[in-house]
Amino acid sequence: LKLAVPPLLASPLPRPPDVTRPQQAMALGPVARRTLPRRAATVAAAAAVAVGLCARPASALYLPGVAPIEYAEGNRVELKVNKLTSVKTQLPYRYYVLPYCQPTVIQESVENLGEILEGDLIENSPYEVNMLQNASCKLLCKQQLTAEQKQKFMSMVDDEYLVNWIIDNLPAATRYVRRGSKSGGTTYMNGFPVGIVRSQKYYIHNHVRLDLQYHAAPDEYSGFRIVGFEVEPYSMQQIEQNGVITCQDSVNYPAFELSAQNEITFTYDVQWTESDIRWASRWDNYLKMTGGQIHWFSILNSLMIMMFLSGMVAMILLRTLHRDITKYNELASAEEAAEETGWKLVHGDVFRKPRHSKLLAVSVGSGMQILGMSVVTLIFALFGLLSPAHRGALLQCVMLLYTFMGILAGYITSRLYKTFNGTDWKQTTLLCAFLYPGIFFGIFFVLNLFIWGQKSSGAVPFTTLFAVLCLWFGISVPLVFLGAYFGFRKDTIDLPVRTNQIPRQIPAQPWFIHPVFTCMVGGVLPFGAVFTELFFIMSSIWQHQFYYLFGFLALVLIILIVTCAEISIALTYFQLTSEDYRWWWRAFLSSGSSAVYVFLYSILYFSSRLQIEKAVSTLLYFGYMSIITIIFFLFTGSVGCVAAFAFVRSIYGSIKID
């Protein structure tokens, strides 16, 4: 059986500053998904699974929800409209907030939780598109413009809002030709602009040319499959004579200047073109536009950092540590034992309960929860299940996996807290279930109030917030308690040395062992391993690009985990060698401090890459980047702490202590 799954998906590049007027437009989009009524969605999903189980083996096997749709000639092809988006404001709006032509009845398509949280609002439109039937200068409607509507158009044009359309689940994009490019290079932009400003005059795009590509393979299937969707917007004043409308884009026919007109006419062309592109390859043109070499540079850079750290840790383990263990095990006399120095001296305090042990256990457990969520999400993404073909699927998958990984958080927290000989297991489990999820939800809720105040479609409805709370209280919290129950029932982790009742005095420490210095130095290397890939992830979030390089991301994640573990092990060893046994929090913070650099980088990205000016948009950016920073802090810190704990157990289990 041939598995027809879309390849790792590519994204259009952001619009460069040196582009001409769009020559033509293009959207090589994700796989098709039928629109179902809300009440029928669950039944249809169950029926699809049942049919798939009962069906005979066919020539192709498709994952649920990604099968192509074949259209017969003359069949209606539905054009749907999505939200209006802007990189300058980060506030999406409903398509019909502008005086565009509306259908008789506006119907919303089925949305999953991820689509709602992302602010997607997919609705039907009055555009009539039929398979293989071309149309020229077809009248859509005429609208009278009020002063308020003109002002709304001007505001949207000033904020560079883009119109987003969908045909057969392919999002529209506009193709631009680079000025000065000898090879005629092109680049792509999601959607098309509402309008443009020239010499302080506003011109609205009131005519579009839809160029649709189809593929036919009579030997494999009947009908036609849509493999491309191109849009070219125009601003023009249509001429009507004897009831016939003429659309001309030339110097003899002026553009539609908003301030000079009180009525706007919307028209469109439809042109079908046969294409050799197969349905499973209709994203390939975007793949050609990506910076693959930059990603390989990122991986190479990260690998060099990891190799440097691995060499340092190997030197510690194979030379210094091996020599120490051999020397300590050969000490025979009391005089020699009295003169011993280094990390063996603190064996009676090395596993002493740290300050705020409850918070440390909860932080490590929450970090492991995020690690488990990240690994499983990447596995799904590598199999093509979370491609941009499924709008909102990535965010929905992350939320559900974070919820179900609550059992891992409860288990790790309870195991570590029991190692500290903690007895207040109820409060610890409650902290694990509510502390960090509460911080995330609190920030999200406050930001949502500001978005709601702007009347943006990005505001999450209160019914959806209630559904998120149900996931939290109904699934995540019980799973945290279940994991904690299993963790507390298990025996305490066996420690190789006993802890003395009286703490040992810590000698004066050199300046380079100071906690602030070691944490700042320790955070540089994990951040250096990921900062190049971080740029592409942030561009995906804040510049509305598709992120598809999950293979690169998986490699970066592995390198990040190894780097965090190694930097924590190295710094913990140097600290113990200085006879300072307070390593628990230091191990967590030495790798977790890389989150500080992530937040500083987000400030640099905001000032250099984005043109956000509005206060609400700025608050939105830094609010969500704060959530990402906390997640990164917990993830890297917990990996470093667990690795350092395993290292300390190993070295103290290798020496003979009376």
C-alpha positions as CSV (number, residue, x, y, z in Angstrom):
1,L,0.0,0.0,0.0
2,K,1.2,3.5,-0.8
3,L,0.9,5.9,2.1
4,A,-0.2,9.2,0.5
5,V,0.7,11.6,3.2
6,P,1.8,15.2,2.5
7,P,5.5,15.8,2.8
8,L,7.1,18.0,5.5
9,L,5.5,21.3,4.7
10,A,7.1,24.5,3.6
11,S,6.2,28.1,4.3
12,P,6.0,31.1,2.0
13,L,8.6,33.7,2.7
14,P,7.6,37.1,4.2
15,R,7.1,39.8,1.6
16,P,10.5,41.4,0.9
17,P,10.8,45.2,0.6
18,D,11.9,45.1,-3.0
19,V,9.0,43.5,-4.8
20,T,6.9,44.7,-7.7
21,R,3.1,44.5,-7.9
22,P,2.0,40.9,-7.6
23,Q,2.5,39.2,-11.0
24,Q,0.3,36.3,-10.0
25,A,-0.6,34.5,-6.9
26,M,-0.3,31.1,-5.6
27,A,-1.3,28.9,-2.8
28,L,0.0,25.3,-2.8
29,G,-1.9,24.3,0.2
30,P,-2.6,21.5,2.7
31,V,-4.6,18.5,2.2
32,A,-8.4,18.6,1.7
33,R,-10.9,18.4,4.6
34,R,-14.6,18.3,4.1
35,T,-16.7,20.8,6.1
36,L,-19.2,19.1,8.4
37,P,-22.0,20.5,10.5
38,R,-21.0,20.7,14.2
39,R,-23.5,18.1,15.4
40,A,-22.4,15.6,12.7
41,A,-18.6,15.9,13.3
42,T,-18.3,13.2,15.9
43,V,-20.7,10.8,14.1
44,A,-18.8,11.3,10.8
45,A,-15.4,10.7,12.5
46,A,-16.7,7.4,13.9
47,A,-18.2,6.4,10.6
48,A,-15.0,7.2,8.8
49,V,-13.0,4.9,11.1
50,A,-15.6,2.1,10.7
51,V,-15.5,2.4,6.9
52,G,-11.7,2.4,7.0
53,L,-11.6,-0.8,9.0
54,C,-14.2,-2.6,6.8
55,A,-12.9,-1.4,3.4
56,R,-10.8,-3.7,1.2
57,P,-7.1,-2.9,0.5
58,A,-6.9,-0.2,-2.1
59,S,-4.1,1.3,-4.2
60,A,-3.5,4.1,-1.7
61,L,-3.9,4.4,2.0
62,Y,-4.8,7.8,3.4
63,L,-4.7,9.0,7.0
64,P,-8.1,10.0,8.4
65,G,-9.1,13.5,7.3
66,V,-6.5,13.9,4.6
67,A,-8.0,12.1,1.6
68,P,-8.2,14.2,-1.6
69,I,-11.5,15.3,-3.1
70,E,-12.3,14.6,-6.7
71,Y,-14.5,17.0,-8.5
72,A,-16.5,16.3,-11.7
73,E,-16.6,18.9,-14.4
74,G,-19.2,21.6,-13.4
75,N,-19.2,20.7,-9.7
76,R,-19.3,23.6,-7.4
77,V,-16.0,24.4,-5.7
78,E,-16.6,26.3,-2.5
79,L,-14.5,29.4,-1.8
80,K,-14.4,30.1,2.0
81,V,-13.1,33.2,3.7
82,N,-11.0,33.2,6.9
83,K,-9.9,36.0,9.2
84,L,-8.1,39.2,8.3
85,T,-4.6,39.2,9.6
86,S,-1.8,41.7,10.2
87,V,1.8,41.4,11.3
88,K,1.7,45.0,12.5
89,T,-1.1,44.5,15.0
90,Q,-1.3,40.7,15.6
91,L,-5.0,41.1,16.1
92,P,-7.1,39.1,13.6
93,Y,-10.6,40.2,12.6
94,R,-13.6,38.6,11.0
95,Y,-13.7,38.8,7.2
96,Y,-17.1,40.5,7.1
97,V,-16.1,43.3,9.5
98,L,-15.3,45.1,6.2
99,P,-18.1,45.8,3.7
100,Y,-17.4,42.8,1.5
101,C,-20.1,41.0,-0.4
102,Q,-22.0,38.6,1.9
103,P,-23.9,35.4,1.1
104,T,-27.6,35.2,2.0
105,V,-26.8,33.1,5.1
106,I,-23.4,33.2,6.7
107,Q,-22.3,29.7,7.9
108,E,-19.3,29.0,10.0
109,S,-17.3,25.8,9.3
110,V,-16.4,23.2,11.9
111,E,-13.6,24.3,14.1
112,N,-11.4,22.4,16.5
113,L,-10.1,23.7,19.7
114,G,-6.8,24.8,18.1
115,E,-8.5,26.8,15.4
116,I,-10.6,28.7,18.0
117,L,-7.6,29.5,20.1
118,E,-5.7,30.7,17.0
119,G,-8.6,33.0,16.1
120,D,-9.6,31.3,12.9
121,L,-13.1,32.1,11.7
122,I,-13.9,30.3,8.5
123,E,-17.1,31.2,6.8
124,N,-18.8,30.8,3.4
125,S,-18.8,33.4,0.6
126,P,-21.0,34.4,-2.4
127,Y,-18.2,33.5,-4.9
128,E,-19.4,31.0,-7.5
129,V,-16.6,28.8,-8.7
130,N,-17.3,25.6,-10.8
131,M,-14.8,23.0,-11.8
132,L,-13.3,23.7,-15.2
133,Q,-15.6,26.6,-15.9
134,N,-13.8,29.9,-16.5
135,A,-15.3,33.2,-15.8
136,S,-14.3,36.8,-16.8
137,C,-15.3,40.0,-15.0
138,K,-18.1,38.4,-13.1
139,L,-20.1,40.7,-10.9
140,L,-20.2,39.8,-7.3
141,C,-22.1,42.8,-5.8
142,K,-22.1,46.6,-5.5
143,Q,-21.9,48.2,-2.1
144,Q,-22.6,51.7,-1.0
145,L,-19.9,53.1,1.3
146,T,-20.5,55.1,4.4
147,A,-17.9,57.4,5.9
148,E,-17.5,54.9,8.8
149,Q,-16.9,52.0,6.3
150,K,-14.3,54.1,4.4
151,Q,-12.5,54.9,7.7
152,K,-12.5,51.1,8.5
153,F,-11.0,50.3,5.1
154,M,-8.3,53.0,5.6
155,S,-7.5,51.7,9.0
156,M,-7.1,48.2,7.7
157,V,-4.9,49.3,4.8
158,D,-2.7,51.4,7.2
159,D,-2.2,48.3,9.4
160,E,-1.4,46.2,6.3
161,Y,-4.2,43.6,6.8
162,L,-4.3,40.6,4.5
163,V,-7.4,38.8,3.2
164,N,-7.2,35.0,3.7
165,W,-9.2,32.7,1.4
166,I,-9.5,29.0,1.2
167,I,-10.4,26.7,-1.7
168,D,-10.4,22.9,-1.2
169,N,-8.4,23.6,2.0
170,L,-5.7,25.5,0.2
171,P,-4.9,28.9,1.7
172,A,-4.5,31.6,-0.8
173,A,-1.2,33.5,-1.2
174,T,0.2,36.1,-3.6
175,R,3.3,35.7,-5.7
176,Y,5.7,38.6,-6.0
177,V,8.5,39.1,-8.4
178,R,11.8,40.3,-6.9
179,R,13.1,43.6,-8.3
180,G,16.6,43.3,-9.8
181,S,16.5,39.5,-9.9
182,K,18.2,38.3,-13.0
183,S,16.6,34.9,-12.8
184,G,13.1,36.3,-12.3
185,G,13.0,35.0,-8.7
186,T,9.6,35.0,-7.0
187,T,8.5,34.9,-3.4
188,Y,5.1,34.3,-1.8
189,M,2.9,35.9,0.8
190,N,-0.1,34.4,2.6
191,G,-3.3,36.0,1.5
192,F,-3.5,39.3,-0.4
193,P,-3.6,42.9,0.9
194,V,-6.9,44.6,1.5
195,G,-5.5,47.6,-0.4
196,I,-2.5,49.8,-0.9
197,V,-1.5,53.4,-0.1
198,R,0.1,55.6,-2.8
199,S,0.8,59.3,-2.2
200,Q,-1.6,59.3,0.8
201,K,-4.4,58.0,-1.4
202,Y,-6.1,54.7,-0.6
203,Y,-6.7,52.1,-3.3
204,I,-8.9,49.1,-2.5
205,H,-8.5,45.7,-4.2
206,N,-12.0,45.2,-5.6
207,H,-11.2,42.8,-8.4
208,V,-9.4,39.4,-8.1
209,R,-8.2,36.9,-10.6
210,L,-8.5,33.3,-9.3
211,D,-6.1,31.0,-11.1
212,L,-6.8,27.4,-10.1
213,Q,-4.7,24.5,-11.1
214,Y,-6.0,20.9,-11.3
215,H,-4.6,17.5,-11.9
216,A,-6.2,14.6,-13.7
217,A,-5.2,11.0,-13.8
218,P,-8.0,8.9,-15.4
219,D,-6.1,5.7,-14.8
220,E,-6.0,6.2,-11.1
221,Y,-9.2,8.1,-10.2
222,S,-12.2,9.7,-11.9
223,G,-12.6,13.5,-11.8
224,F,-10.2,16.3,-11.1
225,R,-8.1,17.2,-8.1
226,I,-7.3,20.8,-7.2
227,V,-3.5,21.2,-6.7
228,G,-3.0,24.9,-6.8
229,F,-4.9,28.2,-6.0
230,E,-3.5,31.5,-7.3
231,V,-4.9,34.9,-6.5
232,E,-4.0,38.2,-8.2
233,P,-5.7,41.3,-6.7
234,Y,-6.5,44.5,-8.6
235,S,-7.8,47.9,-7.8
236,M,-9.9,49.2,-10.7
237,Q,-13.0,51.2,-11.6
238,Q,-15.2,48.9,-13.7
239,I,-17.0,50.3,-16.6
240,E,-20.7,49.4,-17.1
241,Q,-22.3,49.9,-20.5
242,N,-25.8,48.5,-21.4
243,G,-25.7,46.2,-18.4
244,V,-22.3,44.7,-19.3
245,I,-19.4,45.3,-16.9
246,T,-15.9,45.6,-18.3
247,C,-12.8,45.1,-16.2
248,Q,-9.6,46.6,-17.5
249,D,-6.3,47.0,-15.6
250,S,-4.4,49.6,-17.6
251,V,-3.5,53.3,-17.4
252,N,-6.6,54.2,-19.3
253,Y,-8.8,52.8,-16.5
254,P,-8.0,54.4,-13.2
255,A,-7.7,52.4,-9.9
256,F,-10.4,52.5,-7.3
257,E,-9.5,55.5,-5.1
258,L,-11.5,55.2,-1.8
259,S,-12.0,58.8,-1.0
260,A,-13.3,59.7,-4.4
261,Q,-16.0,57.0,-4.6
262,N,-19.2,56.3,-2.6
263,E,-19.9,52.9,-4.3
264,I,-17.6,50.0,-4.7
265,T,-18.1,47.2,-7.2
266,F,-16.6,43.8,-6.5
267,T,-15.8,41.5,-9.5
268,Y,-13.7,38.4,-10.1
269,D,-12.2,36.2,-12.8
270,V,-11.8,32.4,-12.7
271,Q,-9.2,30.6,-14.8
272,W,-8.6,26.9,-14.7
273,T,-5.2,25.5,-15.7
274,E,-4.1,21.9,-15.9
275,S,-1.0,21.1,-13.9
276,D,1.5,18.2,-13.7
277,I,1.7,18.6,-9.9
278,R,0.3,15.6,-8.1
279,W,-2.1,16.0,-5.2
280,A,0.5,14.7,-2.6
281,S,3.1,17.2,-3.9
282,R,1.1,20.4,-4.0
283,W,3.3,22.0,-1.3
284,D,6.5,21.3,-3.1
285,N,6.9,24.8,-4.6
286,Y,7.0,26.3,-1.1
287,L,9.7,23.8,-0.2
288,K,11.9,25.4,-2.8
289,M,11.6,28.8,-1.2
290,T,13.0,27.9,2.2
291,G,16.3,28.5,3.8
292,G,17.5,24.9,4.0
293,Q,21.1,25.9,4.2
294,I,20.4,28.2,7.2
295,H,18.8,25.3,9.0
296,W,21.8,23.1,8.3
297,F,24.0,25.9,9.6
298,S,21.8,25.9,12.7
299,I,22.3,22.1,13.2
300,L,26.0,22.4,12.6
301,N,26.3,25.2,15.1
302,S,24.4,23.2,17.7
303,L,26.4,20.1,17.1
304,M,29.7,22.0,17.6
305,I,28.4,23.3,21.0
306,M,27.3,19.8,22.0
307,M,30.6,18.3,20.9
308,F,32.5,20.9,22.9
309,L,30.5,20.2,26.0
310,S,30.7,16.4,25.5
311,G,34.4,16.7,25.3
312,M,34.5,18.6,28.6
313,V,32.2,16.2,30.3
314,A,34.2,13.2,29.0
315,M,37.4,14.8,30.3
316,I,35.7,15.1,33.7
317,L,34.4,11.6,33.8
318,L,37.3,9.7,32.2
319,R,40.3,11.6,33.6
320,T,39.6,13.8,36.6
321,L,36.8,11.9,38.1
322,H,38.4,8.5,37.5
323,R,41.6,9.7,39.1
324,D,39.6,11.1,42.1
325,I,37.7,7.9,42.6
326,T,40.9,5.8,42.4
327,K,42.7,8.1,44.9
328,Y,39.8,8.1,47.4
329,N,39.5,4.3,47.3
330,E,43.2,3.8,48.0
331,L,43.3,6.0,51.1
332,A,44.5,3.8,53.9
333,S,45.5,5.8,56.9
334,A,43.8,8.3,59.1
335,E,46.4,10.9,58.3
336,E,45.7,10.6,54.5
337,A,41.9,10.7,55.2
338,A,42.3,13.9,57.2
339,E,44.2,15.5,54.3
340,E,41.7,14.6,51.6
341,T,40.1,17.4,49.6
342,G,37.6,17.8,46.9
343,W,34.1,16.5,46.4
344,K,34.4,13.4,48.6
345,L,34.6,15.7,51.7
346,V,30.9,16.7,51.2
347,H,29.6,13.2,51.0
348,G,27.6,13.6,54.2
349,D,25.8,16.7,52.9
350,V,25.6,16.2,49.2
351,F,22.0,14.9,49.4
352,R,20.9,17.3,52.0
353,K,17.3,18.6,51.5
354,P,17.6,22.0,49.6
355,R,15.7,25.1,50.5
356,H,12.2,25.4,49.0
357,S,12.4,21.7,48.2
358,K,8.7,21.6,47.5
359,L,9.0,24.2,44.8
360,L,12.0,22.5,43.3
361,A,10.1,19.1,43.1
362,V,7.1,20.8,41.5
363,S,9.3,22.7,39.0
364,V,11.2,19.5,37.9
365,G,7.9,17.6,37.6
366,S,6.3,20.3,35.5
367,G,9.5,20.4,33.3
368,M,9.3,16.7,32.7
369,Q,5.6,17.2,31.8
370,I,6.7,19.7,29.1
371,L,9.5,17.4,27.9
372,G,7.0,14.5,27.5
373,M,4.6,16.7,25.6
374,S,7.3,18.0,23.3
375,V,8.7,14.5,22.4
376,V,5.2,13.0,21.6
377,T,4.2,16.1,19.7
378,L,7.3,15.9,17.5
379,I,6.7,12.2,16.9
380,F,3.2,13.0,15.6
381,A,4.6,15.9,13.5
382,L,7.3,13.8,12.0
383,F,4.6,11.4,10.7
384,G,2.9,14.3,9.0
385,L,-0.1,14.3,11.3
386,L,0.3,17.9,12.4
387,S,1.0,19.6,9.1
388,P,-0.6,23.0,8.3
389,A,-3.1,20.9,6.3
390,H,-4.9,20.5,9.6
391,R,-5.5,24.1,10.8
392,G,-5.2,24.2,14.6
393,A,-4.1,20.6,14.9
394,L,-0.7,21.4,16.3
395,L,-2.0,23.7,19.1
396,Q,-4.8,21.3,19.9
397,C,-2.3,18.4,20.1
398,V,0.0,20.4,22.4
399,M,-2.8,21.2,24.8
400,L,-4.2,17.7,24.9
401,L,-0.8,16.1,25.4
402,Y,0.1,18.7,28.1
403,T,-3.1,17.7,29.9
404,F,-2.5,14.0,29.7
405,M,1.2,14.4,30.7
406,G,-0.1,15.6,34.1
407,I,0.4,12.0,35.3
408,L,4.1,12.2,34.5
409,A,4.3,15.6,36.4
410,G,2.7,14.1,39.5
411,Y,4.9,11.0,39.4
412,I,8.2,12.8,39.0
413,T,7.2,15.5,41.6
414,S,6.3,12.8,44.2
415,R,9.4,10.7,43.6
416,L,11.7,13.7,44.0
417,Y,9.8,15.1,47.0
418,K,10.0,11.7,48.7
419,T,13.8,11.8,48.1
420,F,13.8,15.0,50.2
421,N,12.0,13.1,53.0
422,G,9.0,15.4,52.5
423,T,5.8,14.6,54.2
424,D,3.3,17.3,53.0
425,W,2.3,15.3,49.9
426,K,-1.1,16.9,49.6
427,Q,0.1,20.5,49.3
428,T,2.9,19.4,47.0
429,T,0.5,17.6,44.6
430,L,-1.8,20.6,44.6
431,L,1.1,22.9,43.8
432,C,2.0,20.6,40.9
433,A,-1.5,20.6,39.6
434,F,-2.2,24.3,39.9
435,L,1.0,26.4,40.1
436,Y,2.4,26.6,36.6
437,P,-0.8,25.8,34.7
438,G,-2.4,28.5,36.8
439,I,0.3,31.0,35.7
440,F,-0.2,30.1,32.1
441,F,-4.0,30.3,32.3
442,G,-3.8,33.6,34.2
443,I,-1.6,35.3,31.6
444,F,-3.7,33.9,28.8
445,F,-7.0,35.1,30.4
446,V,-5.7,38.6,31.0
447,L,-4.5,38.9,27.4
448,N,-7.8,37.5,26.1
449,L,-9.6,40.3,27.9
450,F,-7.5,42.9,26.1
451,I,-8.1,41.2,22.8
452,W,-11.8,41.0,23.5
453,G,-11.7,44.8,24.2
454,Q,-10.4,45.3,20.7
455,K,-13.4,43.3,19.3
456,S,-10.9,41.0,17.5
457,S,-11.9,37.5,16.3
458,G,-8.8,36.3,18.1
459,A,-10.6,36.7,21.4
460,V,-11.4,33.2,22.7
461,P,-15.1,32.8,23.6
462,F,-15.9,32.1,27.2
463,T,-17.4,28.8,26.2
464,T,-14.0,27.7,24.9
465,L,-12.3,29.0,28.1
466,F,-14.8,26.9,30.0
467,A,-13.7,23.9,27.8
468,V,-10.1,24.6,28.6
469,L,-10.9,24.7,32.4
470,C,-12.7,21.4,32.0
471,L,-9.5,19.9,30.5
472,W,-7.5,21.3,33.4
473,F,-9.8,20.4,36.3
474,G,-11.5,17.4,34.8
475,I,-8.5,15.6,33.3
476,S,-5.1,17.2,34.2
477,V,-5.7,17.6,37.9
478,P,-6.9,14.0,38.5
479,L,-4.0,12.6,36.4
480,V,-1.5,14.7,38.5
481,F,-3.0,13.1,41.7
482,L,-2.9,9.7,40.1
483,G,0.7,10.1,39.2
484,A,1.5,11.4,42.6
485,Y,-0.2,8.4,44.2
486,F,1.9,5.9,42.2
487,G,5.1,8.0,43.0
488,F,4.5,8.1,46.7
489,R,3.7,4.4,46.9
490,K,7.1,3.5,45.4
491,D,10.1,3.1,47.6
492,T,12.4,6.1,48.1
493,I,15.2,6.4,45.6
494,D,18.2,4.7,47.0
495,L,21.0,7.1,47.8
496,P,24.6,5.9,48.1
497,V,25.6,7.9,51.1
498,R,23.9,9.0,54.4
499,T,23.2,12.6,55.2
500,N,24.8,14.0,58.4
501,Q,22.6,15.6,61.0
502,I,24.8,18.7,61.3
503,P,25.5,20.6,58.1
504,R,29.1,21.0,57.1
505,Q,30.6,24.5,56.9
506,I,31.1,25.7,53.4
507,P,34.5,27.4,52.7
508,A,34.8,30.7,51.0
509,Q,34.1,30.3,47.3
510,P,36.1,31.9,44.4
511,W,34.3,34.5,42.3
512,F,33.8,32.2,39.3
513,I,31.8,29.7,41.4
514,H,29.3,32.4,42.4
515,P,25.7,31.3,41.6
516,V,24.9,34.3,39.4
517,F,28.0,33.9,37.3
518,T,27.7,30.1,36.8
519,C,24.0,30.4,35.9
520,M,24.6,33.1,33.3
521,V,27.5,31.2,31.8
522,G,25.5,27.9,31.9
523,G,22.6,29.4,30.1
524,V,24.6,30.7,27.1
525,L,25.3,27.3,25.6
526,P,21.8,25.8,25.6
527,F,20.5,29.1,24.1
528,G,23.4,29.0,21.5
529,A,22.3,25.6,20.5
530,V,18.8,26.7,19.6
531,F,18.8,30.4,18.7
532,T,18.9,29.9,14.9
533,E,15.9,27.6,15.0
534,L,14.2,29.9,17.4
535,F,14.2,32.6,14.8
536,F,12.2,30.4,12.4
537,I,9.8,29.4,15.1
538,M,9.2,33.0,16.1
539,S,8.7,34.0,12.4
540,S,6.1,31.2,12.2
541,I,4.2,32.6,15.2
542,W,4.5,36.3,14.7
543,Q,4.8,36.7,10.9
544,H,2.1,34.1,10.1
545,Q,4.3,31.7,8.2
546,F,4.0,27.9,8.1
547,Y,6.5,26.0,10.1
548,Y,7.2,22.6,8.6
549,L,10.8,21.6,9.4
550,F,9.9,19.2,12.2
551,G,12.9,17.0,11.3
552,F,15.3,19.8,12.0
553,L,13.4,20.7,15.2
554,A,13.7,17.1,16.4
555,L,17.5,17.2,16.0
556,V,17.6,20.6,17.8
557,L,15.5,19.2,20.7
558,I,17.9,16.2,21.1
559,I,20.9,18.6,21.0
560,L,19.2,20.9,23.5
561,I,18.5,18.0,26.0
562,V,22.1,16.8,25.7
563,T,23.5,20.3,26.1
564,C,21.4,21.0,29.2
565,A,22.4,17.8,30.8
566,E,26.1,18.2,30.1
567,I,26.4,21.9,31.3
568,S,24.6,21.0,34.5
569,I,26.9,18.0,35.1
570,A,30.0,20.1,34.5
571,L,29.0,23.0,36.7
572,T,27.8,20.6,39.5
573,Y,31.2,18.9,39.4
574,F,33.1,22.1,39.7
575,Q,30.8,23.2,42.6
576,L,31.3,20.0,44.5
577,T,35.0,20.2,44.0
578,S,34.9,23.6,45.7
579,E,33.3,21.7,48.7
580,D,29.9,23.5,48.1
581,Y,27.1,20.9,48.4
582,R,24.2,23.2,47.6
583,W,23.9,21.9,44.1
584,W,20.2,21.1,43.7
585,W,18.9,24.6,42.7
586,R,22.2,25.5,41.1
587,A,21.8,22.5,38.7
588,F,18.3,23.5,37.8
589,L,19.1,27.2,37.3
590,S,22.4,26.7,35.4
591,S,20.6,25.3,32.4
592,G,17.2,26.9,33.1
593,S,18.8,30.4,32.9
594,S,18.9,29.9,29.1
595,A,15.3,31.1,29.3
596,V,16.6,34.6,30.2
597,Y,18.5,34.7,26.9
598,V,15.3,33.6,25.1
599,F,13.4,36.5,26.6
600,L,16.2,38.9,25.7
601,Y,16.2,37.6,22.2
602,S,12.5,38.1,22.0
603,I,13.1,41.8,22.8
604,L,15.7,42.0,20.0
605,Y,13.3,40.3,17.6
606,F,10.5,42.7,18.5
607,S,12.6,45.8,17.9
608,S,14.3,44.6,14.7
609,R,11.8,42.3,12.9
610,L,8.3,43.5,13.9
611,Q,6.6,46.9,13.3
612,I,4.2,46.6,16.2
613,E,3.1,50.0,17.5
614,K,-0.2,49.5,19.4
615,A,-0.1,49.0,23.1
616,V,-2.4,46.0,23.1
617,S,-0.4,44.3,20.4
618,T,2.8,44.9,22.3
619,L,1.2,43.5,25.5
620,L,0.1,40.5,23.5
621,Y,3.6,39.8,22.1
622,F,5.4,40.0,25.5
623,G,2.6,38.2,27.3
624,Y,2.9,35.2,25.0
625,M,6.7,35.4,25.0
626,S,6.6,35.3,28.8
627,I,4.6,32.0,28.6
628,I,7.1,30.6,26.1
629,T,10.0,31.7,28.4
630,I,8.6,30.0,31.5
631,I,8.0,26.8,29.5
632,F,11.6,26.9,28.2
633,F,12.9,27.6,31.8
634,L,11.0,24.6,33.2
635,F,12.0,22.3,30.3
636,T,15.8,23.1,30.4
637,G,16.0,23.4,34.1
638,S,14.4,20.1,34.8
639,V,16.6,18.3,32.3
640,G,19.7,19.8,33.9
641,C,18.6,18.9,37.4
642,V,17.7,15.3,36.7
643,A,21.0,14.8,34.8
644,A,23.0,16.3,37.7
645,F,21.1,14.1,40.2
646,A,22.0,11.0,38.2
647,F,25.6,12.1,38.0
648,V,25.9,12.8,41.7
649,R,24.4,9.5,42.6
650,S,26.8,7.7,40.2
651,I,30.0,9.3,41.5
652,Y,29.2,8.9,45.2
653,G,28.2,5.3,44.6
654,S,31.6,4.7,43.1
655,I,33.7,5.5,46.2
656,K,34.1,3.6,49.5
657,I,32.9,5.5,52.5
658,D,33.2,4.3,56.1
